[in-house]
């Protein structure tokens, strides 16, 4: 088989291979700057309608740098609150997943058997 046909066959074969789906990573808490940025972005757009997206980002950065440490701490506290909330949600999801795995390993749970009207096994 000529090299060009061989290469074409390899390309076709590579395209037909199913790619593995990427696993969704854990949700990360946004930092203080991101929360601040999201809260004032619309105000900046209204105040400066002619600015492009990148220029809006620069303007937000300027305003962030102009904040005092006390003003920044407000946004840092909000960030920490969101981080704690996300961690609690992730822990709850992990516990639910662990329970589902245990139930699957043990078969039906007694509660499910009872709800279905099945006789209890002893």
N, C-alpha and C positions, 0 to 999 in steps of 0.2 A: 504494500500500500504506500503511495507517495506521502511524503511528509505533510503536505498541505491537507490531504484528506484525513490523515491520521490526527492532525491537530484539530480539524473541524469536528471529527468524531469525539475527541476529548472535550471540546467546548460543549457540544450537545449533551454529552453524558454528565458534565458538571452542572448544566442547567437543570437537568431532570432530577438530580439528587435533592431530596427534601432537606431543607435546612432546619436545624433545631430552633425551636422558638426560644427566645430569650425569656428567662424567668424575670418576673417583676420583682424589683428590689424593694426593700423596705422604704416606706415613705419617710422622707427626711423633713425635719422641722425647718422652716425658713428662718434665716437670720434676721437680726434687727433691721439691717438696711433694706432687705427685701420687703419686709412688712411696711416699713416707712415708705419705700418706693411705691408699692402697690396702693397705699393710702393717698398719696399726693399726685400720682400720675395724671388722673383726670383733671385735677385743678391746674396742673401745668399745661395740659392740652387746651383748656379753656383760656387760660391767661396768655399763652403763646401758640395760637392755632397754626402759625406758619412753620413751626419747628418740625423737623423730621424725627423719626423714632430715635435715632442715635443722638440727636441734639437734645431731645427730651431727657434721655439718660444722663447726658452731661450736666444738664440743668439740675436734675435731681441730685446728682453727686455733689454739685456745688452747694446746694441747700443742706445736704447731709453734713458736709464738712463745716458749714457755718453754725450748726447746732452746738449748744453747750453740752457739757458732759451730763448735766442733770436731764436735759431734754433727750439725749441719747439713751439714758438709763430707762426712761419710760418705755422706749421701743425694745430695749433689751429685756425688760420684765415681760412685755407681751410675748416676745420670742420664747422665753423660758416657759411661760404658761402654755403656749402651744406645744412646745417640746414635751412637757409633762403629759399633756392630753394625748398626744400621738403615742407616747410610750405606753400609757395606760391602755389605749386601744390595741396596740400591738401585743401587749401581754395578754389581754383578754382573747384576742384572736388565736394566740399560741395555745392558751389553755383550752379553748374550744376545739382546736385541731387535735390536741393531745387527747381530749376526751373522745372525739370521734374515732381516733385511731385505736384507743383502748376498747371502745364499743365494737368496732369492726373486728378486732382481734378476738373478742369474747363472744361474738355473735350478737343476737338481739339483747338489748338491755332488759332488765326485769320491768321497767316502766313501760317500755314499748310493748312487751308481752301482755302486760296488764291492760294497757289502752286498747289493744286489739282484741281483748276478750279471750286470750289464750290461757289455758290452764298453766299454773305455775309449776315449774319443774323443781323437784327437791332432791 
